[in-house]
């Protein structure tokens, strides 16, 4: 480089320094130390873990021939009655599923007025429905 190029660079640095301050023309490594390096690496590791957890939730899983987002499968919600096998969206069924582990129709048919027997473990089967 010729002498004139160095003078031009110095003038540009002086103009930047005057407008933005001395930190704008400083070497980025000037204030870097081992503690900052460790902190930076720790932040990178946390960010990477967060990205992997988000990617894991966005994955699709095949359930009965249909692709479903994995994050939807993490919710524990069983809406199928173990007694009759009917899948229901009815709000009434939620109460009976939580308390008696059956839908409203099964409650009326099998549990009502026989709560003690139901709580003791009796369940109807195909051969013995009495």
C-alpha atoms as a printed R data frame, in Angstrom:
    type eleno elety resid chain resno       x       y      z
1   ATOM     1    CA   UNK     A     1   0.000   0.000  0.000
2   ATOM     2    CA   UNK     A     2   1.176   3.476 -0.683
3   ATOM     3    CA   UNK     A     3   1.510   6.203  1.907
4   ATOM     4    CA   UNK     A     4  -1.577   7.906  0.632
5   ATOM     5    CA   UNK     A     5  -3.766   4.831  1.317
6   ATOM     6    CA   UNK     A     6  -2.671   4.724  4.974
7   ATOM     7    CA   UNK     A     7  -3.505   8.389  5.369
8   ATOM     8    CA   UNK     A     8  -6.937   7.796  3.883
9   ATOM     9    CA   UNK     A     9  -7.569   4.914  6.318
10  ATOM    10    CA   UNK     A    10  -6.450   7.050  9.251
11  ATOM    11    CA   UNK     A    11  -8.779   9.877  8.203
12  ATOM    12    CA   UNK     A    12 -11.721   7.480  7.905
13  ATOM    13    CA   UNK     A    13 -10.968   6.045 11.372
14  ATOM    14    CA   UNK     A    14 -10.765   9.554 12.833
15  ATOM    15    CA   UNK     A    15 -14.098  10.493 11.255
16  ATOM    16    CA   UNK     A    16 -15.746   7.308 12.604
17  ATOM    17    CA   UNK     A    17 -14.232   7.900 16.043
18  ATOM    18    CA   UNK     A    18 -15.452  11.498 16.067
19  ATOM    19    CA   UNK     A    19 -18.990  10.538 15.035
20  ATOM    20    CA   UNK     A    20 -19.486   7.244 16.959
21  ATOM    21    CA   UNK     A    21 -16.829   7.258 19.680
22  ATOM    22    CA   UNK     A    22 -13.560   5.410 20.259
23  ATOM    23    CA   UNK     A    23 -15.289   2.048 20.793
24  ATOM    24    CA   UNK     A    24 -16.368   2.004 17.133
25  ATOM    25    CA   UNK     A    25 -12.800   1.725 15.827
26  ATOM    26    CA   UNK     A    26 -11.465  -0.520 18.571
27  ATOM    27    CA   UNK     A    27 -10.323  -4.088 17.879
28  ATOM    28    CA   UNK     A    28 -13.095  -6.508 19.000
29  ATOM    29    CA   UNK     A    29 -10.557  -8.711 20.820
30  ATOM    30    CA   UNK     A    30  -9.305  -5.824 22.966
31  ATOM    31    CA   UNK     A    31 -11.834  -6.355 25.816
32  ATOM    32    CA   UNK     A    32 -12.235 -10.134 25.438
33  ATOM    33    CA   UNK     A    33 -11.036 -12.407 28.262
34  ATOM    34    CA   UNK     A    34 -11.470 -15.997 29.500
35  ATOM    35    CA   UNK     A    35 -14.477 -15.165 31.681
36  ATOM    36    CA   UNK     A    36 -16.329 -13.613 28.743
37  ATOM    37    CA   UNK     A    37 -15.408 -16.630 26.616
38  ATOM    38    CA   UNK     A    38 -16.867 -19.049 29.205
39  ATOM    39    CA   UNK     A    39 -20.033 -16.973 29.513
40  ATOM    40    CA   UNK     A    40 -20.393 -16.856 25.729
41  ATOM    41    CA   UNK     A    41 -19.970 -20.635 25.403
42  ATOM    42    CA   UNK     A    42 -22.517 -21.182 28.180
43  ATOM    43    CA   UNK     A    43 -25.030 -18.966 26.354
44  ATOM    44    CA   UNK     A    44 -24.410 -20.860 23.101
45  ATOM    45    CA   UNK     A    45 -25.022 -24.197 24.854
46  ATOM    46    CA   UNK     A    46 -28.304 -22.954 26.378
47  ATOM    47    CA   UNK     A    47 -29.446 -21.648 22.999
48  ATOM    48    CA   UNK     A    48 -28.610 -24.957 21.327
49  ATOM    49    CA   UNK     A    49 -30.562 -26.926 23.951
50  ATOM    50    CA   UNK     A    50 -33.561 -24.635 23.481
51  ATOM    51    CA   UNK     A    51 -33.431 -25.051 19.684
52  ATOM    52    CA   UNK     A    52 -33.251 -28.848 19.999
53  ATOM    53    CA   UNK     A    53 -36.236 -28.903 22.354
54  ATOM    54    CA   UNK     A    54 -38.245 -26.775 19.904
55  ATOM    55    CA   UNK     A    55 -37.259 -29.038 17.005
56  ATOM    56    CA   UNK     A    56 -38.268 -32.075 19.047
57  ATOM    57    CA   UNK     A    57 -41.754 -30.614 19.609
58  ATOM    58    CA   UNK     A    58 -42.179 -29.830 15.907
59  ATOM    59    CA   UNK     A    59 -41.463 -33.406 14.821
60  ATOM    60    CA   UNK     A    60 -44.287 -35.417 13.314
61  ATOM    61    CA   UNK     A    61 -45.150 -38.885 14.585
62  ATOM    62    CA   UNK     A    62 -47.303 -41.455 12.810
63  ATOM    63    CA   UNK     A    63 -50.366 -42.452 14.833
64  ATOM    64    CA   UNK     A    64 -52.791 -44.902 13.206
65  ATOM    65    CA   UNK     A    65 -51.581 -43.930  9.730
66  ATOM    66    CA   UNK     A    66 -51.831 -40.162 10.341
67  ATOM    67    CA   UNK     A    67 -48.920 -37.778 10.972
68  ATOM    68    CA   UNK     A    68 -49.473 -35.800 14.173
69  ATOM    69    CA   UNK     A    69 -47.246 -33.144 15.758
70  ATOM    70    CA   UNK     A    70 -45.351 -34.634 18.696
71  ATOM    71    CA   UNK     A    71 -46.272 -31.675 20.933
72  ATOM    72    CA   UNK     A    72 -49.944 -32.641 20.624
73  ATOM    73    CA   UNK     A    73 -49.246 -36.135 21.920
74  ATOM    74    CA   UNK     A    74 -47.696 -34.921 25.161
75  ATOM    75    CA   UNK     A    75 -51.079 -33.965 26.590
76  ATOM    76    CA   UNK     A    76 -52.710 -36.647 28.713
77  ATOM    77    CA   UNK     A    77 -56.302 -36.678 27.536
78  ATOM    78    CA   UNK     A    78 -58.074 -39.994 27.184
79  ATOM    79    CA   UNK     A    79 -61.530 -39.449 25.755
80  ATOM    80    CA   UNK     A    80 -62.306 -43.108 25.062
81  ATOM    81    CA   UNK     A    81 -64.509 -44.919 27.561
82  ATOM    82    CA   UNK     A    82 -62.716 -48.062 28.803
83  ATOM    83    CA   UNK     A    83 -66.056 -49.798 29.414
84  ATOM    84    CA   UNK     A    84 -67.822 -49.347 26.065
85  ATOM    85    CA   UNK     A    85 -64.966 -48.037 23.875
86  ATOM    86    CA   UNK     A    86 -66.869 -44.967 22.637
87  ATOM    87    CA   UNK     A    87 -64.875 -41.795 21.899
88  ATOM    88    CA   UNK     A    88 -66.700 -38.700 23.140
89  ATOM    89    CA   UNK     A    89 -66.380 -34.923 23.093
90  ATOM    90    CA   UNK     A    90 -69.331 -34.458 25.476
91  ATOM    91    CA   UNK     A    91 -68.627 -32.258 28.523
92  ATOM    92    CA   UNK     A    92 -70.764 -34.511 30.759
93  ATOM    93    CA   UNK     A    93 -68.400 -37.395 30.042
94  ATOM    94    CA   UNK     A    94 -65.426 -35.468 31.502
95  ATOM    95    CA   UNK     A    95 -66.911 -35.555 35.008
96  ATOM    96    CA   UNK     A    96 -67.710 -39.262 34.896
97  ATOM    97    CA   UNK     A    97 -64.385 -40.153 33.227
98  ATOM    98    CA   UNK     A    98 -62.509 -38.435 36.057
99  ATOM    99    CA   UNK     A    99 -64.598 -39.859 38.897
100 ATOM   100    CA   UNK     A   100 -65.758 -43.290 37.676
101 ATOM   101    CA   UNK     A   101 -63.492 -43.979 34.667
102 ATOM   102    CA   UNK     A   102 -66.460 -44.365 32.304
103 ATOM   103    CA   UNK     A   103 -68.671 -42.215 30.054
104 ATOM   104    CA   UNK     A   104 -72.070 -40.797 31.050
105 ATOM   105    CA   UNK     A   105 -74.014 -43.565 29.275
106 ATOM   106    CA   UNK     A   106 -72.025 -46.284 31.054
107 ATOM   107    CA   UNK     A   107 -72.521 -44.442 34.335
108 ATOM   108    CA   UNK     A   108 -76.304 -44.524 33.853
109 ATOM   109    CA   UNK     A   109 -76.271 -48.149 32.705
110 ATOM   110    CA   UNK     A   110 -73.718 -49.711 35.071
111 ATOM   111    CA   UNK     A   111 -72.697 -47.386 37.922
112 ATOM   112    CA   UNK     A   112 -75.715 -45.398 39.071
113 ATOM   113    CA   UNK     A   113 -76.968 -46.694 42.452
114 ATOM   114    CA   UNK     A   114 -74.081 -49.229 42.448
115 ATOM   115    CA   UNK     A   115 -71.166 -46.867 43.158
116 ATOM   116    CA   UNK     A   116 -69.705 -49.052 45.930
117 ATOM   117    CA   UNK     A   117 -69.616 -52.104 43.681
118 ATOM   118    CA   UNK     A   118 -68.025 -50.043 40.867
119 ATOM   119    CA   UNK     A   119 -65.428 -48.513 43.213
120 ATOM   120    CA   UNK     A   120 -64.529 -51.988 44.502
121 ATOM   121    CA   UNK     A   121 -63.416 -52.930 40.970
122 ATOM   122    CA   UNK     A   122 -66.415 -54.626 39.357
123 ATOM   123    CA   UNK     A   123 -66.712 -54.004 35.610
124 ATOM   124    CA   UNK     A   124 -69.161 -55.458 33.075
125 ATOM   125    CA   UNK     A   125 -67.822 -57.978 30.585
126 ATOM   126    CA   UNK     A   126 -69.351 -59.565 27.515
127 ATOM   127    CA   UNK     A   127 -70.400 -62.783 29.237
128 ATOM   128    CA   UNK     A   128 -71.626 -61.365 32.554
129 ATOM   129    CA   UNK     A   129 -73.503 -58.040 32.320
130 ATOM   130    CA   UNK     A   130 -75.575 -58.315 35.490
